[in-house]
C-alpha cells in the first residue's frame, strides 16, 4: 500500500480550509489527495496522505491554522486505511492531452 495514513480536515468555509491545508503541506511531508471539495451548507473538506507521524503532524497544524480563521468541524487521522478507501478519496486521473503531429 502506498499510503500509510489518511488525514481528513473538514471546515465551515473554504478560506479556513485553504489556510489549514497550506499549513499541513508546509509543516509535514504529506501530499494533498485530490481536490478540496465543497460538501454543501458551507462545509468543505480535504484529504492528505503520507506516513502516520507526518499526517498526524499535518492535521494538527491544519486544524490549528484553520481554527484561527473559522470553524473546524472535524480533523481526523486514519492509520493504515484499507485499500478500498482509495476509491473514495482519490480523484479521477486526468487524461493526458493527445500529442500534436
N, C-alpha and C positions, 0 to 999 in steps of 0.2 A: 504494500500500500504506500502510495506516495505521500499521503497526508497523515501525520501522526496526531494532529489535533485540529479542531474546527472551533473558531470563536465567532459568536454572533453578537451584534450590537443593534439594538432597536431603540429609536428615539422618537420623540414627538417633534417633527420639523427637520427639514433637510440640512439647514445651516449647522446645527449642532452635530448631526451625523457626519458631515464632511469634516468638521473640526476634529471629531473623535477619531475617525479613521485615519486622518492625516497624522495625528499623534501616535496611533498604533503603528503605522508604517514607518514612522521616524524612530520610534523607541525600541523596536524589536525586529528580528529577522523573520518577518511574516509577509505574506502576499495577499492581495485582495482577490477573492474568488468570485469573479463575475461582477456585474454592475451593481451599484447601490439601487435598492428597489423602494418604490413608494407602495406601501401596503394599502393605504386608504385611511381616511379620517386623520390625516396629518402624520400617520405612523410611517416611518422609513426604517429600513434595515440594511445591513451589510454583513458579509461573511469574510473572515480572514482565515488563512490556513498556514500551518508551519509546525514546528515541533512543539511539544506540550508546554515547556517553560516559556518559549518565545510567544506563543499565543496567549498564555496567561498574562504575561507582562504587557503585551499589546492591548488586550482587552481592558486590563486595569488602567492603563494610560488613556485609552479611548474613553472609558466611562468617566474618568476624572475630567478630561478636557471637554467632553460633551456636556457634562453636568454644569459647567461654568457658563454655558450659553443657553441651555434649555433643559428639557426633561429627558432623562434616560429611563426608558420603560423597562428594558431588560439588557443585561450583559451576561453572557454565559459561555463557558468553555466545555466542549465535548472532547475528551481524550480518547484516542483510538476509536474513531467512529467506524461503523460498519460500512462496507463498500457500497451498499445501496444508497447511502447518503449522497454519494457523488451525483446521482441523477437529480437530486433535489436542489443542490446548491450550485452546480456547475452551469455556466451559461452555454448556450449552443455555440459550437465552433463556427466562426465566420468563414465563409467560402473565400478562398484566395481568388483575386481577380485573374481573369484569363490573360495569358501573355499575348502581347501585341506582336504581329508579324510585320 
